Amino acid sequence: MNVHTQYGELSDQELVVAAKAGDDGALSYLFRRHYQRMYGLASRYSSNSETARDAVQEACVQVMRNIDRLRNEARFVSWMSRIVINAVRLHHRKFGRDIPAGEGVDRFCMEQGPAPDMLTDQRHELEEVHSFLSSRRNDELDLFQRLFVHGESFTAISEQTGVSTSALKTRVHRARKRLRDHMIDQGYLGGGQYRPLSRAVAHC
């Protein structure tokens, strides 16, 4: 039985479930199925084909290492797309070069606007962050909104609430860690190195 006959009729979700169960062939087929799409995505962000290929290769390694952490198997493509994008960003950062204006995704977004599926993913991600923080105690949602949406300082919040700045910083640090772990479990982040949409999760 050839690879396509064995895996070709399976959905991404079914392939991810099989990969989690130890089927290396299922994971390899996922990579094969989406390679061109991921390479095209990496090319939008990078200035040359070599960087794009390296980013996709690095993303495949990260997916292999973290596939068990993807809780929503149906979101495989969105999850891997974020990994690819951040692999390109990390490559540019490593060599001291930001993604240039007018190149890659910046130019693509200016010309065509964000892809509908990317906007949907971002909305879902923000909703997940909001839902998680709303479910926590100690007014974490209000604290995060004041810091990361309205731009208030720890000092200003401390003066208004009577909570010391050190206590506020400790609370935010712990909340960020819980939020980051939750987002990884939900498949929005992976491996600890991918850039989240929300600043609230950054620099954990």
C-alpha positions in Angstrom: 0.0 0.0 0.0 1.5 3.3 -1.0 1.5 6.4 1.2 -1.3 8.2 -0.6 -3.6 5.2 -0.5 -2.9 4.8 3.2 -3.3 8.4 4.3 -4.7 10.4 1.4 -8.3 10.0 2.5 -7.7 11.0 6.1 -8.5 14.5 7.3 -5.8 16.6 9.0 -7.6 16.0 12.3 -7.4 12.2 11.8 -3.8 12.4 10.8 -2.9 14.5 13.9 -4.7 11.9 16.1 -2.7 9.2 14.4 0.6 11.1 14.8 -0.1 11.6 18.5 -0.5 7.9 18.7 3.0 7.4 17.3 2.3 7.0 13.6 5.3 8.7 12.1 3.9 8.1 8.6 0.8 10.2 9.4 2.9 13.1 10.5 5.1 12.8 7.5 2.1 12.9 5.3 0.8 16.0 7.0 4.1 17.7 6.2 3.9 16.5 2.6 0.3 17.7 2.2 1.0 21.2 3.5 4.6 21.8 2.5 3.9 24.0 -0.5 1.4 26.1 1.5 3.8 26.5 4.4 6.7 27.3 2.0 4.5 30.0 0.3 3.7 31.5 3.7 7.4 31.5 4.7 8.3 33.1 1.4 5.9 36.0 2.1 7.8 36.8 5.3 11.4 36.1 4.1 13.6 37.8 1.5 14.9 34.6 -0.1 14.0 31.0 -0.8 16.8 29.6 1.4 15.4 31.3 4.5 11.9 30.1 3.6 13.1 26.5 3.3 15.0 26.7 6.6 11.9 28.2 8.3 9.7 25.4 7.1 12.3 22.8 8.1 12.6 24.3 11.6 8.8 24.4 11.9 8.6 20.7 11.0 11.1 20.0 13.8 9.1 22.1 16.3 5.8 20.4 15.2 7.4 16.9 15.8 8.5 18.0 19.2 5.2 19.6 20.3 2.5 17.7 18.4 1.2 16.2 21.7 0.5 19.7 23.0 -1.9 20.5 20.2 -5.3 20.0 21.9 -7.5 21.0 19.0 -6.4 18.6 16.2 -8.6 20.4 13.6 -6.4 23.6 14.0 -3.3 21.9 12.8 -2.8 24.2 9.7 -3.3 27.4 11.7 -1.0 26.1 14.5 1.8 25.2 12.1 1.3 28.5 10.2 2.1 30.4 13.3 5.2 28.3 13.9 6.4 28.9 10.4 5.9 32.6 10.6 7.8 32.9 13.9 10.6 30.6 12.6 11.2 33.2 9.9 11.1 36.0 12.4 13.6 34.2 14.7 15.9 33.7 11.7 15.9 37.4 10.9 16.4 38.3 14.6 19.3 35.8 14.9 21.1 37.5 12.0 20.2 41.0 13.2 17.8 41.8 10.5 14.1 42.6 10.9 11.7 41.8 8.2 12.0 44.8 5.8 9.2 47.1 5.1 7.9 46.4 1.6 8.9 42.8 1.6 7.2 39.6 2.5 4.0 39.7 4.5 4.2 43.5 5.0 3.9 44.1 1.2 1.3 41.3 0.9 -0.9 42.7 3.7 -0.7 46.3 2.3 -1.7 45.1 -1.2 -4.3 42.5 -0.3 -5.1 42.9 3.4 -4.9 40.2 6.0 -6.2 36.8 4.8 -9.7 36.0 6.1 -8.5 32.9 7.9 -5.8 34.8 9.7 -8.3 37.4 10.9 -10.5 34.6 12.1 -7.6 33.0 14.0 -6.7 36.3 15.6 -10.3 36.9 16.7 -10.5 33.4 18.2 -7.2 34.0 19.9 -8.3 37.2 21.5 -11.5 35.7 22.5 -9.6 32.8 24.2 -7.4 35.3 26.1 -10.4 37.3 27.2 -12.3 34.2 28.2 -9.4 32.8 30.2 -8.6 36.1 32.0 -12.4 36.6 32.7 -12.5 33.2 34.5 -9.6 34.1 36.8 -9.8 35.8 40.2 -8.0 38.9 41.4 -9.4 41.1 38.6 -6.7 39.8 36.1 -8.7 40.9 33.1 -9.0 44.5 34.4 -5.3 44.5 35.3 -4.2 43.3 31.9 -6.5 45.7 30.1 -5.2 48.7 32.1 -1.6 47.6 31.4 -1.6 46.3 27.9 -4.6 48.0 26.3 -4.8 51.4 28.0 -1.1 51.7 28.6 -1.3 52.6 32.3 1.9 52.2 34.4 2.3 49.9 37.4 2.9 53.1 39.5 -0.4 54.6 38.4 -2.4 51.5 39.1 -0.6 51.0 42.4 -1.6 54.6 43.5 -5.2 54.0 42.5 -5.6 50.5 44.0 -3.4 50.7 47.0 -1.6 47.5 45.9 2.2 47.8 45.8 4.0 47.8 42.5 6.0 44.7 43.4 2.8 42.9 44.3 1.2 43.9 41.0 4.3 42.8 39.0 4.2 39.5 40.8 0.6 39.0 40.0 1.1 39.9 36.3 4.1 37.6 36.0 2.1 34.6 37.5 -0.9 35.4 35.4 1.1 35.6 32.2 2.6 32.2 32.9 -0.8 30.6 33.5 -2.2 32.3 30.4 0.8 31.2 28.3 0.5 27.6 29.5 -3.3 27.7 28.7 -2.7 29.1 25.2 -0.1 26.3 24.5 -2.6 23.7 25.7 -5.2 25.2 23.4 -2.9 25.0 20.4 -2.4 28.8 19.9 1.3 28.8 20.9 3.9 26.1 20.8 7.3 25.3 22.2 7.7 28.5 24.2 9.2 30.5 21.3 6.4 31.5 19.1 5.2 35.1 19.2 1.6 35.4 20.5 -0.9 37.9 19.1 -1.6 39.4 22.5 1.0 41.5 24.3 -0.4 40.1 27.5 1.4 36.7 26.9 4.7 38.3 25.7 8.0 38.1 27.6 6.8 35.3 30.0 
